[in-house]
Amino acid sequence: MNPPSTHYGKYIKERTGKNILEKPYGFATYLFEGDYVYIEDIYVDKEARNNTKASHMADEIAEIAKSKGVNKMLGSVCPSTAGATESLKVLLGYGFKLLSSEPNMIYFIKEI
C-alpha cells in the first residue's frame, strides 16, 4: 500500500485515518472495519468515466484487503446526492448486493 502522494491525500490520512488510493484520473477513500473493507468514496474525473476506472480502483482496494485477510467489501450510496443513480448502477454492475438501508443511505456488500 502506497502512502498518499498529494496534500489532500496526506490530509485525509492524517485527519481521518482513512486510506486513500490516488490515481491521475481520480481517488478512492476506504477504511478497514473488522472483517470488511468499506469503500467510502470513489471519484473519477468526468472525462475518464464509463471506462472501468472506478472498477480498477475497487479491484486494487480488494487486493489490498485480501492481503490483510479481509474477504468482504462494503459500499454505500446516499440517494439524495448528485449522481446517485449512476453510483447505484456502478455498484450493482461491479457485483455488489443489497445489504441494508436507512433513511438516505443504502449499503451494499460483496465477497472478494
Secondary structure, DSSP 8 states (H G I E B T S, - for coil): -----SHHHHHHHHHH--EEEEETTEEEEEEEETTEEEEEEEEE-GGGTTSSHHHHHHHHHHHHHHHTT--EEEEEE-TTSTTHHHHHHHHHHTT-EEEEEETTEEEEEEE-
